[in-house]
Amino acid sequence: MRLLLLLGLTLPLAACGSEVEAEAEANIEAAALPDMTVSTGVHTVQCGCSIESVGACGNYVEIDSHFVEISNSQDLGLGAMEWCGSGPAKAEVAGEVKDGAFVASAFEIQE
C-alpha cells in the first residue's frame, strides 16, 4: 500500500519535470537568437507541438534555423494553434525578434 501511495505522489512530479524541461529547452533556443529586424521573406510557420525543440502548441516561425513564437498571432487573425495537426506551412513575413519572440509587421500565408 505504501508503494502505491509513493508512486501516486511521485508520478505527477515526474510529469511536471518533463514539462519544465521542454519549456526550458524552448527558452534556450529562443535565447540563442538575438533581437533583430527580419526583412520580408518566406519562412516556415508551424505549431510548436510538432517542433521537437518546442513541444508545446502555439504559432512559431523559423528564423535563422530557430523556431520563435509569434507573439502577436491574434493581431494577425491567427488561431492559438493555427497549424496544429496540419503540418508546417510557408508564410511571407517581416517584423522583428524581440526578447525571444517574433513580432510580425507583415504576415501572409503562401499557397
C-alpha positions in Angstrom: 0.0 0.0 0.0 2.8 2.4 0.8 4.4 1.6 -2.5 1.2 2.6 -4.3 1.0 5.8 -2.3 4.6 6.6 -3.1 4.0 6.0 -6.8 0.9 8.1 -6.7 2.9 11.0 -5.3 6.0 10.8 -7.5 4.4 10.2 -10.9 2.8 13.7 -11.1 6.1 15.2 -10.1 7.9 13.4 -12.8 5.4 14.5 -15.4 5.8 18.2 -14.3 9.5 17.8 -14.6 9.3 16.9 -18.3 7.1 19.9 -19.0 9.6 22.2 -17.3 12.4 20.6 -19.2 10.6 21.1 -22.6 9.8 24.8 -21.7 13.5 25.3 -20.6 14.7 23.9 -23.9 12.4 26.2 -25.9 13.6 29.2 -23.9 17.2 28.2 -24.6 16.5 28.1 -28.3 14.7 31.4 -28.3 17.5 33.0 -26.2 20.1 31.8 -28.8 18.5 34.2 -31.3 19.4 37.9 -30.6 17.0 40.8 -31.0 16.9 41.6 -34.8 14.9 43.0 -37.6 13.6 40.4 -40.0 13.3 41.6 -43.6 10.4 40.4 -45.8 10.9 36.8 -46.8 9.3 33.4 -46.9 9.7 31.4 -43.7 8.3 28.1 -42.4 5.5 28.5 -39.9 4.2 25.6 -37.7 2.6 24.6 -34.5 5.1 24.2 -31.7 3.7 20.8 -30.7 5.3 19.3 -33.9 8.6 21.0 -33.3 10.9 18.8 -31.3 12.7 21.7 -29.6 9.4 23.3 -28.6 7.0 20.5 -27.8 4.0 22.8 -26.9 1.2 24.2 -29.0 1.5 27.7 -30.3 2.3 29.5 -33.5 6.0 29.6 -34.4 8.1 30.9 -37.3 11.5 29.7 -38.3 14.1 32.4 -38.3 17.8 31.6 -39.0 17.2 27.9 -38.2 15.5 28.7 -34.9 11.8 28.4 -34.2 10.5 31.6 -32.5 7.0 32.0 -31.1 4.8 34.6 -33.0 3.8 36.9 -30.1 1.1 38.8 -32.0 -0.8 35.9 -33.5 -4.2 37.2 -32.6 -3.5 40.6 -34.1 -2.7 38.7 -37.3 -6.0 36.9 -37.3 -4.4 33.5 -36.4 -5.9 31.0 -34.1 -3.9 30.0 -31.0 -2.7 26.8 -32.7 -3.2 27.7 -36.4 -1.2 24.8 -37.9 -1.8 22.2 -35.2 -2.3 18.8 -36.9 -1.9 20.2 -40.4 1.9 20.4 -40.6 4.2 23.2 -41.5 3.2 26.0 -43.9 5.1 28.8 -45.6 4.4 32.5 -45.0 5.9 35.7 -46.2 6.7 37.6 -43.1 8.5 40.7 -41.9 9.0 42.0 -38.4 11.4 41.7 -35.5 12.7 39.3 -32.9 12.4 41.0 -29.6 13.0 39.3 -26.2 12.9 35.8 -27.7 9.6 36.3 -29.6 8.7 37.3 -33.1 6.5 40.4 -33.6 5.2 40.4 -37.2 4.7 43.6 -39.0 3.6 41.7 -42.2 2.3 38.2 -42.5 0.8 36.4 -45.5 0.4 32.6 -45.8 1.7 31.3 -49.1 -0.3 28.8 -51.0 
